[in-house]
Every structure is written in C-alpha cells, then in structure tokens.
C-alpha cells in the first residue's frame, strides 16, 4: 500500500509540473478546483484535502451500498468482486490525485497529501473487505451444497469430491479477492475443509454401522437356517422321509352347524370337527343353493413342496 501511495504521489507531482509548464498561473488555477491554497502543510491545506477525500468517499459509498444490497440483503454472489473493488478504489485514488492541490516541494504538505491518500484507500478498503468476507461465506455454503450433491449422486469417493469442491471454492475466492491487497481467504478455505472432513467422517461411521448391522442380520439368518435344518433332520429321524404333498379339505354338513376339516402335511393326516353356525343360511333358503356337495359347502386346497 505504501508503494502504491508513493507511486500515485509521484504521478500527481509530475502531472502538476506538466500543467504548470503548459499554462500560466494567471490563466489556470491549480488542478482547476482549488484557488490560493496555502502551502507548507498548514491547517488550510489539510482541510482542503479532507474535503476532497470526504466528497470522494461519499460518491464511492453509493456503489458500495449497491454491492451491500446484493451480497448481504439478497444473499447473491457477485461475480468478479475483486476486480470491481479494485476498480472502485483505483478510480477514487485517481480522482483524489487529480483534485487535490499540489504539495510542491513542501515536505509537510507532502506528508499531509500522502496521509490523506492512505486514509482514502483505507476508508474504501474496510467496507469492501467486510463484503468480501460475507461473499466468502456464501461461496463456502455453495461449495458445501456441491460437495453433498456430488457425494450422493456420483460414484466418486469422498476424497475426490473434496478435492473438486476445494478447487472450485479456491477459484471463486481468488476471483473475489482484490489484487494487491491483504485480503485472504485461507481461513474460510480451512473451515470448508474441516466441515467436509466432518461430513465424510460421519458418513463413514454411518456406513460402518450399516455394514455391522447387515453382518449381524446375516449371522442371525445363518443361525436360523442351521436350526431349521436340524429340526428337519430330527423330523426325518422320528417320522422318516416326509412327503412333499400338503392337502387340505373342508366340508360343512348340509342343514347343520358342523364343519369337517381334514389336512395332510409332511406325511401326517389331521381331521378336525367343529361346530360353527352359518350366519348366512337363512338367506339361502331351506336347502341353500343345492341339496348335495357343491362349491358352496366344500373347500379344497393343495400345496406341493419340492
């Protein structure tokens, strides 16, 4: 910043010398703005420089307020923010150089000139840097959304997704950084990397829990299959080779509440007689739809296991 200030001061002195050599002092006032400004760095010279600085800051504040509305109020990402900020500061410094009175060879006036020039740059750089940090936060949130979506949708590993997200954030943050300033996005980048590491660690723990749960289920299923095989072996030892046929028959005796059921499973037969009132008998008449065995009073099921 000091080198930039000295360079701008040298430009202003050269510009003033060129004006003085091209025009007479009686026809043109120094810089076309200030008349009869005392030299020597006294209070009047400082006051004139302060007024010019204040006017330039007021004009630049309107542009800064527009950026504030987009970034802070609307939460929008401003492209090429670093270039915009650098242009805004350079235009303000150039206007001050062209508008401020010439300090001449007076050392005290030159010191006041350099001080006001530095104060002008600091006054503009400070609010722009605040917007810069807010913009970095927006870029970080956008990068995290990209990382989450990339790790869910694609088959890339978390490490590759982290590298891609970090590269995108660094590129966008570098574009938002004002060239030649002390602006730095390393802290936001470290924060982003820390969050991505935490997300990847949590996801890995969740996958480990799911794998362990799946292994336990597999172990339980294998144990149940072993138990079932043991039961089948015991049944074969007790009852011999079981038949693959499973047969079931149900019959309701006409005009009665008796229901006869029979079944044949795994080589064993079972007959059951139950008394179950037929709630729909009055609706079918005295003899129902038929007097004999029909689909209304006979049920049959067959199951063959191979």
Protein Blocks (a to p, Z undefined) as FASTA:
>chain_A
ZZmmmmmmmmmmmmmmmmmmmpcfklpcghhlaghiaehhiaklmmmmmmmmmmmmmmmm
mmmmmmmmmmmmnopacehklmmmmmmmmmmmmmmmmmpccebjafklmmmmmmmmmmmm
mmmmmmmmmmmmmmmmmmmmmmmmmmmmmmmmmmcdfklmmmmmmmmmmmmmmmmpcghi
abdfklmmmmmmmmmmmmmmmmmmmmmmmmmmmmmmmmmmmmmmmmmmmmmmmmmmmnop
adfbdcddddddehiabdcddddeehiacddddddddfklmmnojnlmbfbdcfklcccd
ddddZZ
